């Protein structure tokens, strides 16, 4: 038999750990005892502290014993079933336990007069009080049990919601990564098309220069692909390199103007956020024109928003909002997954030309310094 639980050091450790609960329990049951003690004292007709103390030692001992048993009854209440066929067993267990405790406590408290209290004239009142006290402890235990179960269910629901949100976030990140990876070969395909066109037109020097530019673009693209968000300054740098390569192809048919707000350059934006618009401008406005086309790229702050704009003065079809172009559809999906309804993508026809805008509230954008 393991006797470690009876070792004085074990009990000292228990008392040291739960001393406050023990004191509160003792005072609480003393307060409960004070009501019947006072009632009995007033009925005794013999005023004086000696009378009060004699009554208190009897009744107080009775309630202190109930206080000692309360944790055990709480444990019993906690393990018994309260649903289905187990309810009958639970009721029977409580009845037997209450009856047994009523007799045991009666023997302890009323040692010499136990007969009168347990089966004599005072028995009905005594047993009624015992059953009432027992029922009160059980009801309080049930209240605590169901409160704990309620907290546990709330915790489980909260954890389930958090887990679902984490899974949803991971799924969205996976989708964003997939969409970003799809944009790289799409951009590469367009760049190779431009070089092929130069070779076909026998512009070898310009084709060699374009291949050089493409190598630089690929290096930047690989670096950018490792991050879902990059500083706007890096996005602009990449777009400048791409447009420099396209200017080699179109020579004097493409002119680029930049209108950039330096205060916006530190903001973190999705990688390749401008690239699809620029590619479509080249495809629809510049490629289909024999005249000079000016492409204006703007990035600035307006009404607590980051505004990105790509505009041309060509005569092409522009960027249809219902376009199924891979780059544009991927960009729209990426922005939706990352920012939800907080971001707006708009496009409209000009006379002449076409303009596309992205507006992202500043409150949902981080800066490069935030990540350091």
C-alpha positions as CSV (number, residue, x, y, z in Angstrom):
1,X,0.0,0.0,0.0
2,X,1.3,3.4,-0.9
3,X,1.5,5.5,2.3
4,X,3.0,8.6,0.7
5,X,-0.3,10.4,0.9
6,X,-0.3,10.1,4.7
7,X,3.2,11.6,5.1
8,X,3.2,14.8,7.1
9,X,5.2,16.6,4.4
10,X,2.5,15.8,1.8
11,X,-0.2,17.2,4.0
12,X,1.9,20.3,4.8
13,X,2.3,20.8,1.0
14,X,-1.4,20.4,0.5
15,X,-2.3,22.9,3.2
16,X,0.4,25.4,2.0
17,X,-1.0,25.2,-1.5
18,X,-4.7,25.5,-0.7
19,X,-4.6,27.4,2.6
20,X,-6.7,30.3,1.3
21,X,-9.4,27.9,-0.1
22,X,-9.4,26.0,3.3
23,X,-9.9,29.3,5.3
24,X,-12.6,30.5,2.9
25,X,-14.4,27.1,3.1
26,X,-14.1,27.1,6.9
27,X,-15.5,30.7,7.2
28,X,-18.2,30.0,4.7
29,X,-19.6,26.9,6.5
30,X,-19.3,28.8,9.8
31,X,-21.5,31.5,8.3
32,X,-24.0,28.9,7.2
33,X,-23.9,27.4,10.7
34,X,-24.5,30.8,12.3
35,X,-28.1,31.0,11.1
36,X,-29.4,27.8,12.9
37,X,-27.1,28.5,15.8
38,X,-28.6,31.9,16.4
39,X,-32.1,30.4,16.0
40,X,-31.4,27.7,18.5
41,X,-29.8,30.2,20.9
42,X,-32.9,32.5,20.9
43,X,-35.1,29.5,21.5
44,X,-33.0,28.2,24.4
45,X,-34.2,30.9,26.8
46,X,-30.8,30.9,28.6
47,X,-28.8,34.0,27.5
48,X,-25.1,34.0,27.8
49,X,-22.0,33.1,25.9
50,X,-21.8,29.6,27.5
51,X,-25.2,28.7,26.1
52,X,-24.3,30.1,22.6
53,X,-20.9,28.3,22.6
54,X,-22.4,25.0,23.6
55,X,-25.0,25.3,20.8
56,X,-22.3,26.4,18.3
57,X,-19.9,23.6,19.0
58,X,-22.7,21.1,18.3
59,X,-24.2,22.7,15.2
60,X,-20.9,24.2,14.0
61,X,-19.3,20.7,14.1
62,X,-22.2,19.4,12.1
63,X,-21.7,22.0,9.3
64,X,-17.9,21.8,9.4
65,X,-18.2,18.1,8.8
66,X,-20.5,18.8,5.8
67,X,-17.9,21.3,4.6
68,X,-15.2,18.6,4.8
69,X,-17.4,16.2,2.8
70,X,-18.3,18.8,0.2
71,X,-15.3,18.2,-2.1
72,X,-16.0,14.4,-2.0
73,X,-19.6,15.0,-2.8
74,X,-18.6,17.3,-5.6
75,X,-16.3,14.6,-7.0
76,X,-19.2,12.1,-6.7
77,X,-21.5,14.5,-8.5
78,X,-19.0,15.1,-11.2
79,X,-18.5,11.4,-12.1
80,X,-22.2,10.3,-12.0
81,X,-24.2,10.2,-15.3
82,X,-27.1,12.6,-15.7
83,X,-28.5,11.4,-19.1
84,X,-30.2,8.3,-20.4
85,X,-30.6,5.2,-18.2
86,X,-27.9,6.4,-15.8
87,X,-30.2,9.0,-14.2
88,X,-32.0,6.3,-12.1
89,X,-28.6,5.0,-10.8
90,X,-27.6,8.6,-10.0
91,X,-30.7,9.3,-8.0
92,X,-30.4,6.0,-6.1
93,X,-26.7,6.7,-5.3
94,X,-27.5,10.2,-4.0
95,X,-30.4,8.9,-1.8
96,X,-28.3,6.1,-0.3
97,X,-25.3,8.5,0.3
98,X,-27.5,11.2,1.8
99,X,-29.2,8.7,4.2
100,X,-25.9,7.1,5.2
101,X,-24.2,10.5,5.8
102,X,-27.2,11.7,7.8
103,X,-26.7,8.8,10.2
104,X,-22.9,9.0,10.3
105,X,-22.9,12.7,11.1
106,X,-25.6,12.2,13.7
107,X,-23.5,9.6,15.5
108,X,-20.5,11.9,15.4
109,X,-22.2,15.1,16.5
110,X,-24.8,13.7,18.9
111,X,-22.7,11.0,20.5
112,X,-24.7,10.5,23.6
113,X,-28.2,11.5,22.3
114,X,-27.9,9.9,18.9
115,X,-31.1,7.8,19.5
116,X,-33.2,10.9,20.0
117,X,-31.8,12.6,16.9
118,X,-31.7,9.7,14.5
119,X,-34.8,7.7,15.3
120,X,-36.5,9.6,18.1
121,X,-38.7,12.7,18.2
122,X,-36.0,15.0,16.7
123,X,-35.3,12.6,13.8
124,X,-37.7,14.1,11.2
125,X,-36.3,17.6,11.5
126,X,-32.7,16.4,11.7
127,X,-33.0,14.1,8.6
128,X,-34.8,16.8,6.7
129,X,-32.0,19.3,7.4
130,X,-29.4,16.7,6.5
131,X,-31.1,16.0,3.2
132,X,-31.6,19.7,2.5
133,X,-27.8,20.3,3.1
134,X,-26.9,17.3,1.0
135,X,-29.2,18.5,-1.8
136,X,-27.7,22.0,-1.6
137,X,-24.2,20.7,-2.0
138,X,-25.2,18.5,-4.9
139,X,-27.0,21.4,-6.7
140,X,-24.0,23.7,-6.2
141,X,-21.8,20.9,-7.5
142,X,-24.0,20.4,-10.6
143,X,-24.0,24.2,-11.2
144,X,-20.2,24.2,-11.1
145,X,-20.0,21.1,-13.3
146,X,-22.3,22.5,-16.0
147,X,-20.6,25.9,-15.8
148,X,-17.2,24.2,-16.4
149,X,-18.8,22.2,-19.3
150,X,-20.1,25.4,-20.8
151,X,-16.7,27.0,-20.6
152,X,-15.1,23.9,-22.1
153,X,-17.6,24.0,-25.0
154,X,-17.0,27.7,-25.5
155,X,-13.3,27.0,-25.5
156,X,-13.7,24.1,-28.0
157,X,-15.9,26.3,-30.3
158,X,-13.3,29.1,-30.1
159,X,-10.5,26.7,-30.8
160,X,-12.4,25.2,-33.7
161,X,-13.0,28.6,-35.2
162,X,-9.4,29.6,-34.8
163,X,-8.3,26.3,-36.3
164,X,-10.7,26.8,-39.2
165,X,-9.5,30.4,-39.7
166,X,-5.9,29.1,-39.7
167,X,-6.7,26.4,-42.2
168,X,-8.5,29.0,-44.4
169,X,-5.5,31.3,-44.1
170,X,-3.2,28.5,-45.1
171,X,-5.4,27.6,-48.0
172,X,-5.5,31.2,-49.2
173,X,-1.7,31.5,-48.9
174,X,-1.4,28.3,-50.9
175,X,-3.7,29.8,-53.6
176,X,-1.8,33.0,-53.6
177,X,1.5,31.2,-54.0
178,X,0.0,29.1,-56.8
179,X,-1.3,32.2,-58.6
180,X,2.0,34.0,-58.2
181,X,3.9,31.1,-59.7
182,X,1.5,31.1,-62.6
183,X,2.3,34.8,-63.3
184,X,6.1,34.1,-63.8
185,X,5.8,31.8,-66.8
186,X,3.1,34.1,-68.2
187,X,5.4,37.1,-68.0
188,X,8.3,35.0,-69.4
189,X,6.1,33.9,-72.4
190,X,5.4,37.6,-73.2
191,X,9.1,38.5,-72.9
192,X,10.2,35.7,-75.2
193,X,7.5,36.7,-77.7
194,X,9.1,40.2,-77.8
195,X,12.5,38.8,-78.4
196,X,11.2,36.4,-81.1
197,X,9.6,39.4,-82.8
198,X,12.9,41.2,-82.9
199,X,14.7,38.2,-84.3
200,X,12.0,37.7,-87.0
201,X,12.4,41.4,-88.0
202,X,16.2,40.8,-88.2
203,X,16.9,43.3,-85.4
204,X,19.8,41.3,-84.1
205,X,21.5,43.9,-82.0
206,X,18.3,44.9,-80.4
207,X,17.5,41.2,-79.8
208,X,20.8,40.6,-78.1
209,X,20.2,43.6,-75.9
210,X,16.7,42.3,-75.1
211,X,18.1,38.9,-74.1
212,X,20.4,40.8,-71.7
213,X,17.5,42.7,-70.3
214,X,15.6,39.4,-70.0
215,X,18.4,37.9,-67.9
216,X,18.2,40.8,-65.5
217,X,14.4,40.5,-65.4
218,X,14.6,36.8,-64.6
219,X,17.0,37.4,-61.7
220,X,14.6,40.0,-60.3
221,X,11.7,37.8,-60.9
222,X,13.2,34.9,-59.0
223,X,14.1,37.2,-56.1
224,X,10.6,38.7,-56.0
225,X,8.9,35.2,-56.2
226,X,10.4,34.3,-52.9
227,X,8.1,36.9,-51.2
228,X,4.4,37.4,-51.4
229,X,4.8,41.1,-50.6
230,X,7.6,43.4,-51.6
231,X,8.3,47.1,-51.3
232,X,6.6,49.1,-54.0
233,X,10.0,50.5,-55.0
234,X,11.1,47.0,-56.0
235,X,7.9,46.5,-58.0
236,X,8.5,49.7,-59.8
237,X,12.2,48.7,-60.4
238,X,11.0,45.5,-62.0
239,X,8.4,47.2,-64.2
240,X,11.0,49.7,-65.4
241,X,13.3,46.8,-66.4
242,X,10.4,45.1,-68.2
243,X,9.4,48.3,-70.1
244,X,13.1,49.0,-71.0
245,X,13.1,45.6,-72.7
246,X,9.8,46.4,-74.5
247,X,11.2,49.8,-75.6
248,X,14.1,47.9,-77.3
249,X,11.4,46.0,-79.3
250,X,9.1,48.9,-80.1
251,X,11.9,51.5,-80.3
252,X,10.2,54.9,-81.1
253,X,6.6,53.6,-80.8
254,X,6.7,53.3,-76.9
255,X,7.2,56.1,-74.5
256,X,7.0,55.7,-70.7
257,X,6.2,58.3,-68.1
258,X,6.5,57.7,-64.4
259,X,4.7,59.7,-61.7
260,X,5.8,58.3,-58.4
261,X,5.2,59.5,-54.8
262,X,8.3,58.7,-52.8
263,X,6.2,58.4,-49.6
264,X,4.5,55.4,-51.1
265,X,7.7,53.5,-52.1
266,X,8.1,51.9,-48.7
267,X,4.7,50.3,-48.7
268,X,4.5,46.5,-49.1
269,X,2.4,45.4,-52.1
270,X,1.8,41.9,-53.7
271,X,4.6,41.0,-56.0
272,X,3.9,41.6,-59.7
273,X,0.8,43.7,-58.8
274,X,1.4,46.1,-61.8
275,X,2.9,43.6,-64.2
276,X,-0.4,42.3,-65.7
277,X,-1.7,45.8,-66.4
278,X,1.5,46.8,-68.1
279,X,1.6,43.6,-70.2
280,X,-2.0,44.1,-71.4
281,X,-1.2,47.7,-72.2
282,X,1.7,46.6,-74.4
283,X,-0.4,43.9,-76.0
284,X,-3.6,45.9,-76.7
285,X,-2.3,49.5,-77.1
286,X,1.3,49.4,-78.3
287,X,1.4,46.3,-80.4
288,X,-1.7,47.3,-82.4
289,X,-0.5,50.8,-83.0
290,X,1.9,52.2,-85.6
291,X,2.1,55.6,-83.8
292,X,3.8,56.6,-80.7
293,X,2.0,55.4,-77.6
294,X,2.7,57.0,-74.2
295,X,2.2,54.7,-71.2
296,X,1.9,56.6,-67.9
297,X,2.4,54.7,-64.6
298,X,1.4,56.4,-61.4
299,X,1.8,55.4,-57.8
300,X,0.7,57.7,-55.0
301,X,-1.4,58.3,-51.9
302,X,-4.9,59.7,-52.1
303,X,-7.7,59.8,-49.5
304,X,-5.9,57.3,-47.2
305,X,-5.4,54.9,-50.1
306,X,-2.5,53.7,-52.2
307,X,-3.5,54.3,-55.8
308,X,-1.7,52.4,-58.6
309,X,-2.5,53.4,-62.1
310,X,-1.5,52.3,-65.6
311,X,-2.7,54.5,-68.5
312,X,-2.1,54.7,-72.2
313,X,-3.2,57.0,-75.0
314,X,-3.3,54.2,-77.7
315,X,-6.2,53.1,-79.8
316,X,-6.3,49.5,-78.7
317,X,-9.2,47.6,-77.1
318,X,-7.6,48.2,-73.6
319,X,-8.2,45.9,-70.7
320,X,-11.7,44.5,-70.6
321,X,-12.9,44.0,-67.0
322,X,-14.3,40.6,-68.2
323,X,-11.0,39.6,-69.7
324,X,-9.9,36.1,-69.2
325,X,-6.2,36.9,-69.6
326,X,-4.3,34.8,-67.2
327,X,-2.3,37.6,-65.6
328,X,-5.3,39.8,-64.9
329,X,-7.5,37.0,-63.6
330,X,-4.7,35.8,-61.3
331,X,-4.1,39.4,-60.0
332,X,-7.8,39.9,-59.2
333,X,-7.9,36.6,-57.4
334,X,-4.7,37.4,-55.4
335,X,-6.0,40.8,-54.4
336,X,-9.3,39.3,-53.3
337,X,-7.7,36.6,-51.2
338,X,-5.3,39.0,-49.5
339,X,-7.4,42.1,-49.0
340,X,-11.0,40.9,-49.4
341,X,-13.5,43.7,-50.2
342,X,-11.0,46.4,-49.0
343,X,-9.4,46.7,-52.4
344,X,-10.9,47.9,-55.6
345,X,-9.8,47.3,-59.2
346,X,-11.3,49.6,-61.8
347,X,-10.7,50.2,-65.5
348,X,-12.3,52.5,-68.1
349,X,-11.8,53.7,-71.6
350,X,-10.3,57.1,-72.4
351,X,-10.5,59.1,-75.6
352,X,-8.0,57.9,-76.7
353,X,-6.6,55.2,-74.6
354,X,-7.4,53.1,-71.5
355,X,-6.7,53.4,-67.8
356,X,-6.7,50.8,-65.0
357,X,-6.5,51.6,-61.3
358,X,-5.9,49.7,-58.1
359,X,-6.9,51.2,-54.8
360,X,-5.8,49.7,-51.5
361,X,-6.6,51.3,-48.1
362,X,-3.5,52.3,-46.3
363,X,-4.8,50.8,-43.0
364,X,-4.4,47.2,-44.4
365,X,-0.9,47.8,-45.8
366,X,2.3,47.3,-44.0
367,X,5.6,49.0,-44.6
368,X,9.1,47.6,-45.1
369,X,10.1,49.0,-41.7
370,X,7.3,47.1,-40.0
371,X,8.9,43.8,-41.0
372,X,12.3,44.7,-39.5
